[in-house]
């Protein structure tokens, strides 16, 4: 059996990363916009970031 498919594609992750760099954009608005949980957001960004830190 394979792994579960990723919740977010690479393009969406790039968009989220750009939003995370903007301190005026609340995390809650990002999760609402993409219909994901805060946990999914951080897990998806972390898996593709190779250790870059993002705000909480």
N, C-alpha and C positions, 0 to 999 in steps of 0.2 A: 504494500500500500504506500502511496505517496503522501506528501505533505499537503496540508490544506492550502488552497490558493491564496496569494497575498490579497489583503483587503484593499490595498492601494497600488496603483501602477506607478512607474517611474516618473511620469509627467506630473501626476498628482503630488508625489513626494517633493518634487522640485518646487511646485507651487506652494506647498506647505512650508518648506524651508524658507522661501522668500518671505512668507507671512510671519514666520517665527522670528526673523531678523528685525522685524518692525515692532518696536516696543509699544506702539500705539494700538496694536491689534491684540485683543484679548484671546487667550487660549480657547475660552468657551465659544467665541465666535468662529474660530477655525473648526472646532469639532462639530458645531452645528451646521456650518456651511457644507462640510463633507459627509455629514451623517455618520460620524464615528465617535467612539469614546476617547477620552483623554489617554487611556492606556494604549489603545490602538494607535493613536497618533504618535506617542513617544516610542512605542515599540517599533513601528514601521520606520520612523526617521532614524532611530538608533541602529537598526539592522543594516541600513544603507549608508550610514554616516562614518563608519570606522572610527568611532570614539569622539566625534565632535560634540561638544556640550551645547545644549540649548536651554533657554530659560524655562523656568517652571511656573 
